[in-house]
Amino acid sequence: MGRARIPLCVVGCGGMGQRHILGYKELEKSGISNVEVVAVCDVREENAQLGAREVERLFGRKPMIFTDLDQVIGNRDVAAVDVVTDPSTHHAVAIPCLEAGKHALVEKPLGITIRACQAMIDAAKRGSVVLATAENLRRDIPNRLARSILDHGLLGPVFVMFHNAFGGTDRIIITPWRHLKEKGAIGLDMAVHYTDIVQYYLGEFDEIYGCGLIAEPIRRRAPQPELQLESYLERFRRMPETVEATGEDSVIALYRMKSGAMVQFTYIPSGRGMNHFDRTVHGRMGTMVAPGDRNGRPVIVRLPGQELKGKDILPLLPGFQLDEVTERLFGPRAVEYQLPFPAIDGGHLAIEMHDFAAAILAGRSPEVNGYHGMTAVAAIYGAYESARIGRSVKMAELLSGEIRGYQEEIDAALGFA
Ligand SMILES: NC(=O)c1ccc[n+]([C@@H]2O[C@H](COP(=O)([O-])OP(=O)(O)OC[C@H]3O[C@@H](n4cnc5c(N)ncnc54)[C@H](O)[C@@H]3O)[C@@H](O)[C@H]2O)c1
């Protein structure tokens, strides 16, 4: 008997859509795939064709090709959608699918306002289907190890986390939409990965103070695309020389978590002369230095009189366990790796995809559900909203919609006024 597989349509075959198709291939390689890509959809016919060619090349069979979402919604052979469109369209794609009873895995940021996220969560409830947020960075095995270190209480009571990433140039970051407020600017698009890491490590956010800023008002075309994938090259050929930024590229925040721990958080993809990244957690008994994402370097734990790295920490973590797909792709109880980027990236995507389909098959919540996707988004807007009203804001005030002045304009553009 073969394993049950969820027949799925990849909606959005741009840069990340192509990477998702590679992710499904990685999942296939694990030997326990629970998904089958039966269709692709993109409003740009050439991107839909590109996605279809990728599926055929990797899986040896032609998927159905759609350029209109209604065709996907009306197709009984599609049980789930993988929404990899640009963020300002996530809700418009996901909501009718969810309402029609199709499960949805939606790329981060789940939506580009809290209302958009909530509307997707409500639609999933109405359709009685699974809504998952595609959040890949937490699947990295050093992050799995970091979480286990915290769960085992190795650091004692945690009182502070530092999460700072800064340094960059005035280059357009991947696409023009990543610099536009009403499209989901990079201050949200990238930093939302990091707010997810904060909640993955430390639990729920309680209170937020901070601000957003546009560090680079004019962004210029990079000399070459980030990846040599056909979809990246295609996008690059259409890139304008300059983009005037209307959305924040940066966020600076101070978070109080429900646990009482404080987090100092910075994401600024600008500033010449220095690239800096730190992710450290400090408890009364020790400190943890996490290596960042997708580099496979060891987590370091400093306890009184000793420093432990990577696999040397494992004897202190009897409960450390990776899920089956992670073990098959990265190795049993693996905590470090040296792999090329496509294997790392595809591996992380495979893990999130498998969890999504497993959640559908088991009727359980996925690891990163709609609520988690929404709170990661709200943690960014909390910083912008707090600067706007001149005080710290509670996560509860953001989620209830009591405080949303910064997002009003975006909501109006999305039709959520
Ligand atoms: N997790 C990660 O590591 C990671 C990395 C890059 C991008 N992403 C996310 O992936 C998503 C897509 O980003 P991208 O860089 O691929 O963007 P992109 O602009 O390259 O591609 C978006 C694609 O969606 C298509 N599209 C737009 N509206 C559509 C609709 N209504 N129906 C069907 N197709 C539609 C576009 O034609 C385009 O081909 C974003 O949410 C982004 O944040 C995640």
The ligand as an SDF file (V2000), in Angstrom:
LIG
                    3D

 44 48  0  0  0  0  0  0  0  0999 V2000
   10.6390   31.4090    2.9510 N   0  0  0  0  0  0  0  0  0  0  0  0
   11.5850   31.9320    2.1650 C   0  0  0  0  0  0  0  0  0  0  0  0
   12.7610   31.6480    2.3290 O   0  0  0  0  0  0  0  0  0  0  0  0
   11.1450   32.8450    1.0590 C   0  0  0  0  0  0  0  0  0  0  0  0
   12.0790   33.3090    0.1200 C   0  0  0  0  0  0  0  0  0  0  0  0
   11.6150   34.1230   -0.9380 C   0  0  0  0  0  0  0  0  0  0  0  0
   10.2630   34.4420   -1.0130 C   0  0  0  0  0  0  0  0  0  0  0  0
    9.4080   33.9740   -0.0730 N   0  0  0  0  0  0  0  0  0  0  0  0
    7.9690   34.3260   -0.1290 C   0  0  0  0  0  0  0  0  0  0  0  0
    7.3910   33.7190   -1.2730 O   0  0  0  0  0  0  0  0  0  0  0  0
    6.3480   34.5400   -1.8000 C   0  0  0  0  0  0  0  0  0  0  0  0
    6.6250   34.8340   -3.2780 C   0  0  0  0  0  0  0  0  0  0  0  0
    7.8300   35.5540   -3.3960 O   0  0  0  0  0  0  0  0  0  0  0  0
    8.6160   35.5950   -4.7770 P   0  0  0  0  0  0  0  0  0  0  0  0
    9.9420   36.1640   -4.4870 O   0  0  0  0  0  0  0  0  0  0  0  0
    8.5150   34.2820   -5.4430 O   0  0  0  0  0  0  0  0  0  0  0  0
    7.7150   36.6500   -5.5970 O   0  0  0  0  0  0  0  0  0  0  0  0
    7.6340   36.8080   -7.1840 P   0  0  0  0  0  0  0  0  0  0  0  0
    7.1210   38.1810   -7.3980 O   0  0  0  0  0  0  0  0  0  0  0  0
    8.9030   36.3700   -7.8260 O   0  0  0  0  0  0  0  0  0  0  0  0
    6.5490   35.7200   -7.6240 O   0  0  0  0  0  0  0  0  0  0  0  0
    5.1880   35.8230   -7.3540 C   0  0  0  0  0  0  0  0  0  0  0  0
    4.4530   35.0390   -8.4370 C   0  0  0  0  0  0  0  0  0  0  0  0
    3.0690   35.0030   -8.0820 O   0  0  0  0  0  0  0  0  0  0  0  0
    2.3160   35.2350   -9.2830 C   0  0  0  0  0  0  0  0  0  0  0  0
    0.9900   35.7430   -8.8910 N   0  0  0  0  0  0  0  0  0  0  0  0
    0.6730   36.9480   -8.3550 C   0  0  0  0  0  0  0  0  0  0  0  0
   -0.6460   37.0100   -8.0910 N   0  0  0  0  0  0  0  0  0  0  0  0
   -1.1750   35.8160   -8.4570 C   0  0  0  0  0  0  0  0  0  0  0  0
   -2.4910   35.2740   -8.4140 C   0  0  0  0  0  0  0  0  0  0  0  0
   -3.5210   35.9760   -7.9450 N   0  0  0  0  0  0  0  0  0  0  0  0
   -2.6820   34.0030   -8.8630 N   0  0  0  0  0  0  0  0  0  0  0  0
   -1.6310   33.2910   -9.3550 C   0  0  0  0  0  0  0  0  0  0  0  0
   -0.3570   33.7620   -9.4230 N   0  0  0  0  0  0  0  0  0  0  0  0
   -0.1300   35.0020   -8.9800 C   0  0  0  0  0  0  0  0  0  0  0  0
    3.1570   36.2390  -10.0530 C   0  0  0  0  0  0  0  0  0  0  0  0
    2.7880   36.2940  -11.4150 O   0  0  0  0  0  0  0  0  0  0  0  0
    4.5400   35.6910   -9.8210 C   0  0  0  0  0  0  0  0  0  0  0  0
    4.9010   34.7190  -10.7800 O   0  0  0  0  0  0  0  0  0  0  0  0
    6.3120   35.7770   -0.8960 C   0  0  0  0  0  0  0  0  0  0  0  0
    5.3550   35.5940    0.0950 O   0  0  0  0  0  0  0  0  0  0  0  0
    7.7020   35.8040   -0.2850 C   0  0  0  0  0  0  0  0  0  0  0  0
    7.7570   36.4430    0.9630 O   0  0  0  0  0  0  0  0  0  0  0  0
    9.8160   33.1850    0.9500 C   0  0  0  0  0  0  0  0  0  0  0  0
  1  2  1  0
  2  3  2  0
  2  4  1  0
  4  5  1  0
  4 44  2  0
  5  6  2  0
  6  7  1  0
  7  8  2  0
  8  9  1  0
  8 44  1  0
  9 10  1  0
  9 42  1  0
 10 11  1  0
 11 12  1  0
 11 40  1  0
 12 13  1  0
 13 14  1  0
 14 15  2  0
 14 16  1  0
 14 17  1  0
 17 18  1  0
 18 19  2  0
 18 20  1  0
 18 21  1  0
 21 22  1  0
 22 23  1  0
 23 24  1  0
 23 38  1  0
 24 25  1  0
 25 26  1  0
 25 36  1  0
 26 27  1  0
 26 35  1  0
 27 28  2  0
 28 29  1  0
 29 30  1  0
 29 35  2  0
 30 31  1  0
 30 32  2  0
 32 33  1  0
 33 34  2  0
 34 35  1  0
 36 37  1  0
 36 38  1  0
 38 39  1  0
 40 41  1  0
 40 42  1  0
 42 43  1  0
M  CHG  2   8   1  16  -1
M  END
$$$$
